[in-house]
Amino acid sequence: MRTYLRILRYLRPYRFALAGSMVCILFFTLLSSASLFSILPFLDVVFYGADKTELTGEAPASPAPPTPAAQTLADARQKVMQKFYGLVLGENQKSTLVRLCGLIILLICGKNLFDYLQAYLMARVEQGVIMDVRNDLYRHLQQLSLSYFNQNRTGNLISRITNDVTLVNNGVSASFVTLIKNPLLILAYLGMAFFLSWKLTLAALLIVPLSLAVIGSLGSRLRRASRQSQTKMADLTSILHETISGARVVKAFAMEDFEVRNFTRESRSYFQTLLRVTRISRLAGPITESLGAMVGVGILWFGGQQVLAGGALSPSEFLLFLLAIFSVMQPVKELSTVGSRLQEAMAAGERIFSVLDTEPEIVSLPGAVKIAGFEQNIRYVNVSFAYEQNSVLQNISFEVRKGEILAIVGPSGAGKSTLVDLLPRFYDPTRGRVVIDGVDLRDIDVKSLRQLMGIVTQETILFHGTVRSNIAYGLSGMPEEKLREAAVAANAHGFIMELPQGYDTLIGERGLKLSGGQRQRLAIARALLKNPPILILDEATSALDSESEMLVQQAIERLMANRTSFVIAHRLSTILHAHKIIVLDQGRLVQSGAHEDLMQQDGVYQKLYRMQFRA
């Protein structure tokens, strides 16, 4: 219930459209019942040839003396019928028929107009809610720490923004159309039936507790099945995302058939969970309708006997009573299926709110300091870090002065990338601290801290857009000459001008229309345009061919000029000019110094250097 109430809070901005839709539903209900009730004088005039005098006269005497309450109800009913007939009947049968046909057309057109208006207004509410939930979810995802994305599959998160939000929207629709429109219709039709014969109406209401029992027994089972189906959908989306984004690797290893089998297996598993959901959700409607039909047949039998015996109901009134009772069945059937949509919505809502309730691990503390640069140094002080009890860094301390180049080397898995990830606060140290000019990073505003840094990694991240939008990413209103200067300095301007639309060329998803070296030079141009005082280079040239490496290395040297740089190097030849080199091994800082000093020591650095140059 708490999940459902949280979903309903999203309706607040659309309360006026929602109120308008409710008013339209009310008028739709009134006109629907009126159009059905208008059949009664039509039957009396056309099939029984009754005239105005007969239809507005006194009611026939009941064969048995009624109780006082029944007599009062009968008198009220007779007065209403006399007034109604007095309004719709003409002086003769032909004029009455003309009036009735016009009235029925008017009522039906009015009913359909209000039905359209309520559907339009409700669509505005539904689509607004789905937009707001999706925007909130995406906004919150952007605020979550990097560790959250490491722990959750991309396809799972995509499924929550797409599939789960759509299911929540279905629940909103079920709440305010099915749960309001249909009960009003049921009340209107039952009110009409009660007006005609309260005894038969009470007999018809036997279906209500039976229907509620059926819906209640299916609800909890359906919610569990819905949650399982949404999890399976997320798994399927993950496989789809991974195999499409990794299509090059799939084809390189000739794994198409394997991936097809894997996808087919997960697709079949999702299919089976959907069948289970369908099997449960579709039971309520047929069971409810069958129960209603049995009750209806019973009413037909007993009511028909009363009419044949000359009871209180005339044949036309009994026929209208049956129409009213059987008109109740469709909204009752829809109400019986609304439970499935609500259960699916609540299961989806739980998955969405589990994301929204996740607190970011990296946040700016109240009163955090905003900085625009630094003057002295950056220090790591007894820093240790662990991923879920797995130690990655252990008691590391070093200092980098402003303007220095620090190179970080070590074997694979030594913790090099994790070490530099602490600087922009992608993670916080488990123990120890990182400080800039003596200020702990945790006391600095996160956004202002990250604005000090430019990052170029081995895996270049570009977005589907133009060359211009990727270079100027995060920098709105940047002059064209500045953008071109950055591209020239990054050795990118030449190949950009050879593209079909130059700087306005679309580069495709993740920049796949460009070569690896071209993508890397765009990333360097982006960092140059940002002009950060601190630079992080994470193996930026390790995956390039010799010609591309030369161009990228030249661009990197321009990029590092007059900046404090942290360089993770796979090829040691690229960091010989570094002011300081630190060597990591199994999460520990084992060596530190200049290249010449480290080569004099019999340690990890010397072994790595000789291994590379011997190769």
MIFI-508188 format. One record per residue (C-alpha): x, y, z; residue number from 0. Coordinates in steps of 0.02 Angstrom, whole numbers, plus 50000, padded with zeros to 5 digits. Example, Ala and Ser with C-alpha at 12.3 -4.5 7.8 and 13.67 -1.06 7.14 Angstrom:
REM residues 2
((50615,49775,50390),0)
((50684,49947,50357),1)
***
This chain:
REM residues 615
((50000,50000,50000),0)
((50145,50117,50039),1)
((50212,50092,49862),2)
((50043,50134,49789),3)
((50029,50293,49893),4)
((50202,50348,49835),5)
((50147,50325,49654),6)
((49992,50430,49687),7)
((50100,50576,49745),8)
((50153,50600,49565),9)
((49973,50652,49526),10)
((49987,50818,49620),11)
((50047,50925,49471),12)
((49903,50857,49366),13)
((49763,50878,49494),14)
((49662,50998,49385),15)
((49667,50883,49233),16)
((49624,50738,49349),17)
((49477,50834,49424),18)
((49417,50877,49249),19)
((49427,50695,49200),20)
((49327,50645,49355),21)
((49191,50772,49312),22)
((49183,50703,49134),23)
((49171,50526,49202),24)
((49025,50581,49312),25)
((48931,50656,49164),26)
((48973,50505,49058),27)
((48897,50393,49192),28)
((48739,50497,49207),29)
((48713,50503,49019),30)
((48750,50316,49001),31)
((48616,50272,49128),32)
((48495,50400,49054),33)
((48518,50331,48878),34)
((48481,50157,48944),35)
((48329,50217,49043),36)
((48259,50305,48889),37)
((48229,50133,48814),38)
((48083,50106,48934),39)
((47958,50229,48856),40)
((48018,50174,48684),41)
((47968,49994,48723),42)
((47801,50047,48797),43)
((47755,50153,48647),44)
((47821,50045,48505),45)
((47789,49869,48566),46)
((47640,49893,48681),47)
((47556,50043,48597),48)
((47532,50136,48762),49)
((47484,50319,48753),50)
((47521,50466,48866),51)
((47367,50444,48972),52)
((47405,50262,49010),53)
((47588,50290,49048),54)
((47562,50439,49163),55)
((47412,50367,49255),56)
((47406,50274,49419),57)
((47510,50118,49445),58)
((47418,49952,49440),59)
((47370,49880,49608),60)
((47490,49755,49682),61)
((47419,49578,49700),62)
((47478,49573,49880),63)
((47472,49714,50008),64)
((47648,49789,50021),65)
((47740,49836,50180),66)
((47742,50022,50226),67)
((47923,50041,50168),68)
((47887,49951,50005),69)
((47732,50058,49979),70)
((47833,50218,50006),71)
((47963,50159,49881),72)
((47828,50112,49756),73)
((47743,50282,49773),74)
((47909,50374,49746),75)
((47946,50265,49596),76)
((47777,50301,49521),77)
((47797,50490,49541),78)
((47967,50487,49457),79)
((47899,50381,49314),80)
((47751,50499,49289),81)
((47864,50652,49280),82)
((47985,50565,49162),83)
((47847,50507,49045),84)
((47767,50679,49053),85)
((47930,50755,48987),86)
((47968,50633,48846),87)
((47796,50581,48782),88)
((47704,50677,48646),89)
((47518,50690,48609),90)
((47521,50533,48503),91)
((47632,50384,48469),92)
((47715,50460,48315),93)
((47766,50621,48403),94)
((47826,50519,48553),95)
((47934,50412,48438),96)
((48013,50567,48360),97)
((48050,50639,48533),98)
((48124,50476,48596),99)
((48237,50453,48444),100)
((48301,50631,48462),101)
((48328,50608,48648),102)
((48424,50445,48626),103)
((48538,50522,48493),104)
((48569,50672,48605),105)
((48608,50564,48756),106)
((48725,50448,48660),107)
((48819,50593,48578),108)
((48837,50680,48745),109)
((48896,50519,48827),110)
((49029,50491,48694),111)
((49087,50672,48703),112)
((49118,50659,48890),113)
((49199,50489,48865),114)
((49321,50567,48742),115)
((49357,50715,48856),116)
((49390,50605,49007),117)
((49504,50492,48903),118)
((49602,50642,48838),119)
((49621,50722,49010),120)
((49668,50557,49089),121)
((49797,50525,48952),122)
((49873,50693,48999),123)
((49883,50636,49180),124)
((49952,50464,49136),125)
((50084,50526,49016),126)
((50132,50664,49138),127)
((50154,50539,49278),128)
((50257,50421,49170),129)
((50366,50568,49115),130)
((50393,50628,49294),131)
((50432,50454,49362),132)
((50553,50421,49219),133)
((50636,50591,49240),134)
((50653,50569,49429),135)
((50725,50396,49406),136)
((50851,50454,49277),137)
((50896,50608,49380),138)
((50926,50500,49533),139)
((51029,50375,49434),140)
((51141,50518,49380),141)
((51168,50564,49563),142)
((51213,50388,49619),143)
((51393,50341,49650),144)
((51499,50243,49527),145)
((51495,50091,49641),146)
((51308,50073,49612),147)
((51333,50052,49425),148)
((51472,49927,49456),149)
((51353,49821,49560),150)
((51201,49827,49442),151)
((51184,49768,49264),152)
((51153,49903,49135),153)
((51005,49810,49059),154)
((50924,49797,49230),155)
((50931,49985,49253),156)
((50868,50016,49076),157)
((50722,49899,49108),158)
((50671,49999,49261),159)
((50667,50161,49163),160)
((50571,50086,49017),161)
((50469,49931,49058),162)
((50439,49960,49244),163)
((50387,50142,49221),164)
((50262,50089,49087),165)
((50187,49961,49208),166)
((50171,50097,49341),167)
((50078,50202,49213),168)
((49957,50057,49185),169)
((49924,50057,49372),170)
((49884,50243,49371),171)
((49763,50215,49227),172)
((49684,50070,49321),173)
((49664,50177,49476),174)
((49579,50327,49402),175)
((49483,50259,49255),176)
((49438,50081,49298),177)
((49422,50110,49485),178)
((49315,50268,49466),179)
((49225,50254,49301),180)
((49170,50073,49322),181)
((49108,50088,49502),182)
((49005,50240,49451),183)
((48931,50143,49306),184)
((48894,49998,49422),185)
((48810,50113,49548),186)
((48708,50197,49410),187)
((48649,50033,49335),188)
((48615,49955,49505),189)
((48523,50113,49558),190)
((48413,50098,49404),191)
((48385,49913,49440),192)
((48346,49952,49624),193)
((48225,50086,49567),194)
((48134,49957,49461),195)
((48139,49810,49584),196)
((48235,49816,49747),197)
((48204,49632,49786),198)
((48279,49567,49624),199)
((48424,49691,49640),200)
((48470,49626,49812),201)
((48469,49450,49742),202)
((48585,49507,49602),203)
((48710,49576,49729),204)
((48753,49398,49782),205)
((48892,49406,49653),206)
((48988,49543,49747),207)
((49061,49442,49894),208)
((49097,49297,49776),209)
((49192,49411,49656),210)
((49290,49493,49797),211)
((49342,49323,49863),212)
((49406,49272,49691),213)
((49503,49435,49665),214)
((49579,49429,49839),215)
((49640,49250,49820),216)
((49727,49291,49656),217)
((49806,49458,49707),218)
((49957,49401,49809),219)
((50000,49262,49686),220)
((49993,49386,49543),221)
((50109,49510,49628),222)
((50243,49379,49653),223)
((50228,49321,49473),224)
((50235,49501,49410),225)
((50393,49534,49508),226)
((50474,49379,49432),227)
((50423,49428,49255),228)
((50497,49603,49277),229)
((50660,49527,49339),230)
((50665,49413,49187),231)
((50631,49561,49073),232)
((50778,49652,49152),233)
((50890,49500,49122),234)
((50836,49494,48941),235)
((50871,49680,48919),236)
((51044,49656,48994),237)
((51088,49519,48871),238)
((51022,49624,48729),239)
((51126,49775,48782),240)
((51285,49674,48809),241)
((51279,49579,48645),242)
((51234,49731,48539),243)
((51368,49842,48619),244)
((51491,49697,48610),245)
((51444,49642,48432),246)
((51626,49658,48375),247)
((51687,49535,48506),248)
((51541,49416,48474),249)
((51585,49408,48289),250)
((51773,49400,48321),251)
((51750,49243,48424),252)
((51614,49171,48308),253)
((51496,49164,48458),254)
((51337,49212,48365),255)
((51256,49041,48387),256)
((51304,49036,48571),257)
((51229,49209,48604),258)
((51072,49163,48507),259)
((51051,49007,48616),260)
((51081,49110,48773),261)
((50956,49243,48720),262)
((50829,49112,48667),263)
((50845,49024,48835),264)
((50816,49186,48931),265)
((50676,49234,48812),266)
((50589,49068,48842),267)
((50609,49090,49029),268)
((50528,49263,49015),269)
((50391,49188,48907),270)
((50353,49058,49040),271)
((50342,49189,49178),272)
((50227,49294,49069),273)
((50116,49142,49041),274)
((50107,49119,49230),275)
((50057,49302,49251),276)
((49927,49285,49113),277)
((49860,49122,49185),278)
((49830,49205,49354),279)
((49772,49376,49293),280)
((49648,49309,49164),281)
((49559,49196,49287),282)
((49468,49335,49378),283)
((49367,49400,49228),284)
((49293,49235,49166),285)
((49254,49175,49343),286)
((49168,49338,49389),287)
((49071,49343,49226),288)
((49017,49161,49245),289)
((48956,49194,49422),290)
((48864,49348,49359),291)
((48784,49249,49218),292)
((48720,49118,49340),293)
((48647,49252,49452),294)
((48572,49337,49299),295)
((48490,49178,49238),296)
((48415,49153,49411),297)
((48344,49329,49406),298)
((48278,49297,49231),299)
((48186,49144,49295),300)
((48109,49216,49452),301)
((48077,49389,49380),302)
((47998,49315,49224),303)
((47880,49215,49333),304)
((47827,49375,49423),305)
((47793,49464,49259),306)
((47691,49317,49194),307)
((47593,49318,49357),308)
((47553,49504,49337),309)
((47672,49567,49473),310)
((47734,49743,49507),311)
((47846,49748,49353),312)
((47776,49772,49179),313)
((47858,49674,49037),314)
((47949,49830,48975),315)
((48011,49871,49151),316)
((48072,49694,49175),317)
((48165,49701,49009),318)
((48246,49865,49062),319)
((48290,49786,49229),320)
((48378,49643,49139),321)
((48471,49766,49028),322)
((48530,49861,49182),323)
((48586,49703,49272),324)
((48678,49633,49122),325)
((48755,49806,49090),326)
((48836,49790,49261),327)
((48933,49636,49206),328)
((49057,49725,49091),329)
((49117,49853,49220),330)
((49120,49715,49352),331)
((49228,49610,49235),332)
((49346,49756,49207),333)
((49355,49785,49394),334)
((49400,49603,49420),335)
((49550,49623,49304),336)
((49609,49789,49377),337)
((49689,49693,49519),338)
((49815,49616,49399),339)
((49865,49786,49332),340)
((49880,49858,49507),341)
((49986,49711,49565),342)
((50100,49729,49414),343)
((50112,49916,49446),344)
((50155,49892,49629),345)
((50287,49761,49589),346)
((50362,49881,49461),347)
((50345,50025,49585),348)
((50444,49926,49714),349)
((50585,49903,49589),350)
((50582,50088,49542),351)
((50577,50149,49722),352)
((50718,50030,49770),353)
((50825,50137,49653),354)
((50752,50303,49711),355)
((50780,50251,49893),356)
((50963,50211,49862),357)
((51067,50349,49939),358)
((51221,50410,49844),359)
((51380,50361,49935),360)
((51474,50513,49871),361)
((51387,50677,49916),362)
((51437,50853,49962),363)
((51429,50880,50149),364)
((51329,51027,50218),365)
((51440,51181,50210),366)
((51562,51098,50089),367)
((51697,51214,50020),368)
((51688,51265,49837),369)
((51858,51281,49755),370)
((51911,51350,49586),371)
((52091,51287,49590),372)
((52234,51243,49706),373)
((52401,51322,49747),374)
((52516,51197,49832),375)
((52496,51009,49823),376)
((52389,50852,49823),377)
((52426,50722,49956),378)
((52370,50544,49986),379)
((52386,50511,50174),380)
((52385,50328,50232),381)
((52253,50285,50104),382)
((52174,50112,50101),383)
((52026,50053,49998),384)
((51925,49892,49984),385)
((51783,49833,49872),386)
((51663,49733,49982),387)
((51799,49667,50098),388)
((51922,49639,49954),389)
((52073,49747,49991),390)
((52133,49846,49838),391)
((52245,49982,49912),392)
((52342,49971,50075),393)
((52414,50117,50173),394)
((52474,50224,50026),395)
((52551,50396,50052),396)
((52630,50516,49928),397)
((52630,50698,49876),398)
((52614,50785,49707),399)
((52658,50970,49696),400)
((52565,51088,49582),401)
((52625,51073,49402),402)
((52711,50904,49428),403)
((52683,50747,49326),404)
((52656,50590,49429),405)
((52669,50425,49338),406)
((52587,50271,49414),407)
((52649,50101,49356),408)
((52630,49922,49409),409)
((52570,49752,49352),410)
((52387,49722,49305),411)
((52272,49721,49456),412)
((52392,49822,49564),413)
((52259,49956,49599),414)
((52320,50095,49484),415)
((52148,50147,49416),416)
((52070,50136,49588),417)
((52205,50251,49656),418)
((52164,50391,49533),419)
((51976,50360,49550),420)
((51991,50424,49729),421)
((52047,50595,49667),422)
((51882,50648,49583),423)
((51790,50556,49724),424)
((51718,50418,49618),425)
((51751,50324,49779),426)
((51805,50375,49954),427)
((51950,50291,50044),428)
((51905,50155,50167),429)
((52041,50226,50280),430)
((52152,50379,50267),431)
((52119,50535,50166),432)
((52160,50629,50007),433)
((52190,50815,50028),434)
((52211,50966,49914),435)
((52305,51112,49993),436)
((52273,51030,50162),437)
((52085,51014,50136),438)
((52009,50839,50141),439)
((51917,50800,49977),440)
((51764,50753,50079),441)
((51753,50933,50139),442)
((51752,51001,49961),443)
((51596,51022,49854),444)
((51595,50872,49736),445)
((51545,50969,49580),446)
((51677,51103,49603),447)
((51808,50968,49638),448)
((51770,50875,49477),449)
((51770,51036,49376),450)
((51956,51048,49417),451)
((51992,50886,49325),452)
((52006,50823,49148),453)
((52004,50635,49123),454)
((52063,50537,48971),455)
((52050,50348,48984),456)
((52097,50198,48879),457)
((51912,50166,48844),458)
((51861,50330,48763),459)
((51682,50380,48805),460)
((51597,50477,48666),461)
((51411,50506,48638),462)
((51297,50493,48488),463)
((51305,50669,48422),464)
((51416,50783,48320),465)
((51603,50806,48334),466)
((51569,50982,48400),467)
((51449,50925,48537),468)
((51571,50792,48598),469)
((51720,50911,48608),470)
((51616,51044,48696),471)
((51531,50917,48812),472)
((51478,51006,48972),473)
((51537,51175,48907),474)
((51390,51272,48836),475)
((51418,51431,48735),476)
((51600,51393,48696),477)
((51666,51505,48553),478)
((51703,51416,48390),479)
((51885,51476,48386),480)
((51918,51401,48558),481)
((51845,51235,48503),482)
((51953,51231,48346),483)
((52109,51279,48446),484)
((52079,51130,48559),485)
((52055,51015,48409),486)
((52216,51079,48328),487)
((52314,51054,48489),488)
((52245,50876,48501),489)
((52299,50835,48322),490)
((52114,50811,48282),491)
((52073,50959,48169),492)
((52147,50877,48013),493)
((52042,50719,48015),494)
((51888,50817,48072),495)
((51894,50926,47917),496)
((51902,50769,47810),497)
((51736,50707,47881),498)
((51579,50734,47773),499)
((51510,50879,47878),500)
((51668,50925,47972),501)
((51630,50974,48151),502)
((51444,50940,48121),503)
((51471,50758,48072),504)
((51376,50631,48176),505)
((51501,50506,48247),506)
((51378,50367,48296),507)
((51349,50280,48461),508)
((51508,50282,48567),509)
((51596,50361,48417),510)
((51602,50198,48321),511)
((51615,50288,48154),512)
((51790,50344,48204),513)
((51951,50247,48228),514)
((52024,50217,48401),515)
((52155,50352,48378),516)
((52027,50477,48315),517)
((51914,50444,48464),518)
((52060,50467,48582),519)
((52110,50633,48503),520)
((51930,50695,48520),521)
((51937,50650,48705),522)
((52100,50747,48722),523)
((52023,50896,48630),524)
((51878,50888,48754),525)
((51999,50893,48901),526)
((52099,51035,48821),527)
((51942,51138,48795),528)
((51894,51115,48977),529)
((52069,51177,49024),530)
((52076,51091,49194),531)
((52217,51119,49318),532)
((52222,50932,49359),533)
((52237,50797,49227),534)
((52208,50610,49244),535)
((52270,50498,49102),536)
((52226,50314,49123),537)
((52328,50213,48996),538)
((52272,50333,48860),539)
((52386,50262,48724),540)
((52393,50077,48767),541)
((52269,50016,48635),542)
((52334,50118,48486),543)
((52443,50077,48337),544)
((52612,50161,48319),545)
((52556,50303,48205),546)
((52403,50343,48311),547)
((52505,50329,48469),548)
((52628,50457,48405),549)
((52491,50582,48363),550)
((52401,50551,48529),551)
((52564,50562,48628),552)
((52602,50730,48549),553)
((52428,50789,48596),554)
((52448,50723,48773),555)
((52613,50817,48795),556)
((52525,50978,48745),557)
((52382,50934,48862),558)
((52498,50905,49012),559)
((52591,51068,48990),560)
((52577,51175,49149),561)
((52455,51053,49228),562)
((52466,50936,49376),563)
((52452,50765,49294),564)
((52420,50589,49357),565)
((52474,50468,49220),566)
((52440,50281,49225),567)
((52560,50207,49099),568)
((52562,50036,49019),569)
((52708,50082,48904),570)
((52846,50145,49016),571)
((52929,50238,48873),572)
((52791,50368,48883),573)
((52827,50421,49063),574)
((53015,50442,49066),575)
((52994,50631,49082),576)
((52882,50617,49238),577)
((52939,50714,49392),578)
((52898,50565,49501),579)
((52853,50383,49471),580)
((52764,50276,49600),581)
((52757,50087,49582),582)
((52609,49985,49647),583)
((52609,49798,49675),584)
((52462,49704,49751),585)
((52388,49866,49817),586)
((52546,49926,49902),587)
((52663,50069,49857),588)
((52828,49975,49839),589)
((52938,50104,49751),590)
((52944,50291,49721),591)
((53065,50407,49630),592)
((53125,50467,49461),593)
((53156,50347,49317),594)
((53346,50348,49338),595)
((53333,50314,49524),596)
((53211,50170,49503),597)
((53320,50090,49369),598)
((53460,50081,49497),599)
((53352,49978,49614),600)
((53322,49792,49596),601)
((53134,49805,49606),602)
((52967,49793,49515),603)
((52998,49946,49405),604)
((53163,49880,49338),605)
((53084,49711,49299),606)
((52937,49791,49208),607)
((53053,49906,49109),608)
((53171,49768,49055),609)
((53026,49653,49013),610)
((52953,49782,48894),611)
((53114,49833,48809),612)
((53175,49654,48794),613)
((53011,49615,48704),614)
***
